[in-house]
Amino acid sequence: MSYKIGFIGAGNMGGCLITAATQTTMSKDICVFDKDAEKANYYSENYDVVSASLDEVLEAQIIVMGVKPQVYQILIDSIKDKICNREDDFLVVSMAAGVSMDSICEMFGKRIPLIRIMPNMACDTNEGVMVYDSNELVSHTTESEFVKIFSNVGLLDKLDENLIDAACAVTGCGPAFVYMFIEAMADGVVACGLPREKAIAYSAQMMKGAAAKTLEGEHPEKLKDKVCSPGGSTIAGVISLENAGFRGAVNSAVTSAYQRNKDLGKKNID
Ligand SMILES: NC(=O)c1ccc[n+]([C@@H]2O[C@H](COP(=O)([O-])OP(=O)(O)OC[C@H]3O[C@@H](n4cnc5c(N)ncnc54)[C@H](OP(=O)(O)O)[C@@H]3O)[C@@H](O)[C@H]2O)c1
């Protein structure tokens, strides 16, 4: 039996995407192989997907490679004969940070139908972001199938591959920056007397609401101005953030993450 989608690697991100796929696709159509059988078994026990052999995964219509970029060459060397001999309408999906579609095809020694994705850790909660691009060999039918399977991740957006590393500096790395912000705000309000648990819950919920308002389409600057009453407490806090170099610090967190992404991508394929 050939599966609709097969995952190689059920670690942090592979697992997150298996969970996302179960929201749109029958679990019997999803299979997973991990060299650590316990990880694959976790998803078969908790999400009813099929824990399969590597050979079975390689027969799936869509094969998702969910391993670290450092072991890409080893994985590809072990699967390339099977993949390169396929003549049906199949697709390989890569989620490796910083590794281009051209370099993956080079590792296979052949141009194969490929989609490169950059998901983030919220993709299993319907609040994630996944950007993707496809190469010239991906058929319209298979790309539509891919879009259908991952339609529940949150924001699923096709983006030119040249911009994927830039997007990742916000979508992939950004959650860590946001956690720091939530924690820092919670610290501040704990200093003002709030219990820690409530401080974190209020801070996170406030962020979620502020983000939801921004997604309705109004520019963040306008939204900010709306909550800054003349002579009020919010503008006092805004000025304090400006004096501490808040915007510059955030800008350079994102550009440093982008640069590191580029460097790592180069290192992993050298
Ligand atoms: N984590 C993120 O937030 C994130 C975000 C965007 C993209 N990504 C990308 O997602 C990919 C996976 O990252 P991750 O954080 O999920 O890594 P991870 O947690 O280490 O998961 C990778 C899994 O694949 C297994 N594995 C390694 N080689 C294998 C092979 N040849 N056959 C079958 N299974 C194999 C690993 O087993 P062992 O542990 O035993 O080696 C591990 O269980 C990476 O390419 C990364 O760049 C991650």
The ligand as a Gaussian input file, in Angstrom:
#p B3LYP/6-31G(d) Opt

LIG

0 1
 N       13.141000      22.713000      15.256000
 C       12.694000      23.778000      14.605000
 O       12.150000      24.719000      15.188000
 C       12.833000      23.851000      13.097000
 C       12.242000      24.931000      12.407000
 C       12.311000      24.938000      11.003000
 C       12.984000      23.921000      10.328000
 N       13.583000      22.924000      11.052000
 C       14.279000      21.876000      10.310000
 O       13.649000      20.650000      10.614000
 C       14.587000      19.587000      10.487000
 C       14.480000      18.702000      11.713000
 O       14.836000      19.461000      12.857000
 P       14.386000      18.985000      14.303000
 O       14.632000      20.114000      15.218000
 O       13.021000      18.398000      14.214000
 O       15.461000      17.805000      14.549000
 P       15.364000      16.584000      15.564000
 O       14.462000      16.915000      16.692000
 O       16.764000      16.168000      15.841000
 O       14.629000      15.439000      14.711000
 C       15.254000      14.702000      13.698000
 C       14.866000      13.242000      13.893000
 O       15.291000      12.503000      12.749000
 C       15.993000      11.349000      13.200000
 N       16.917000      10.924000      12.153000
 C       18.183000      11.356000      11.905000
 N       18.677000      10.719000      10.827000
 C       17.719000       9.883000      10.389000
 C       17.636000       8.966000       9.315000
 N       18.670000       8.752000       8.473000
 N       16.494000       8.253000       9.146000
 C       15.449000       8.425000       9.997000
 N       15.461000       9.283000      11.042000
 C       16.593000      10.001000      11.224000
 C       16.663000      11.798000      14.472000
 O       17.066000      10.694000      15.254000
 P       18.338000      10.892000      16.243000
 O       17.943000      11.950000      17.226000
 O       18.480000       9.519000      16.843000
 O       19.481000      11.313000      15.384000
 C       15.548000      12.601000      15.107000
 O       14.619000      11.767000      15.781000
 C       15.956000      20.239000      10.325000
 O       16.363000      20.131000       8.985000
 C       15.745000      21.677000      10.726000
 O       16.593000      22.562000      10.000000
 C       13.499000      22.852000      12.413000

